[in-house]
Amino acid sequence: LSIYHQSGNNIIASDTGPFILRQNLDDGDIIFQSDNGSGGVAEYFRLDGGTEQNVVSKNMRFEDNIQAQFGAGSDLRIYHNGSNSYIDDTGTGDLIIKGGNDILFQDSAGNTLANMNEANSIELYWGGSKKFATTTDGIQLYSNGYLDMPDNGRIRMGAGYDLAMYHTGTHSYLTNNITGSLYIQSGNSVQIESSSGADMIVATANGAVGLYYNNSNKLQ
């Protein structure tokens, strides 16, 4: 073991074997202090013998591509590569995020992107406005939300996807693909109209069915 001063630096050097720094006092600490940038001294790191914890008192900075690794096999890694930041679960098992209250995902301005709240629902936001949420019965859209589907993308219902709604890029379809009938029900009337709102078929509950041409009733 060598203790010496060299070129403005104070050095403690171990030339053979591990270097062991030991505190034998019951519940004693090992405290690392340094200048605080203002002419004083501050604690930066402490080995707390009373609580058996490593206490970090100042910010800890990891350079680009230097990982904070957790687990015997370095299974969980947190790092920044100079462009993007990563939470990387490389081992077996799942990556589990727990929160005592809500779990929020926010952008750099503090706008909520997603909220996994304590009431068990998941909420998705756009521009700070809630657009989608899971509910006890399924899902709910907010703020006059739209469900946009690409051409040939289908909304399918039923255990065997028996009912489908889709657009091919040319035509739109409401298709019943299995046995049984397709029912369209209303407590008042059922109307089929053109895109301009002109009546084509009007079926009135407990009443007549009218067939139209150019928005004029022709048969009832």
Secondary structure, DSSP 4 states (H G I P E B T S, - for coil): -EEEEETTEEEEE--SS-------STT-EEEEEEE-SSSSEEEEEEEETTTTEEEE-S-----TT--EEESTT--EEEEE-SS-EEEEE-SSS------SS-EEEE-TT--EEEEE-TTS-EEEEETTEEEEEE-SSSEEE-SS------TT-EEEESTT--EEEEE-SS-EEEEE-SSS------SSEEEEE-TTS-EEEEEETTS-EEEEETTEEEE-
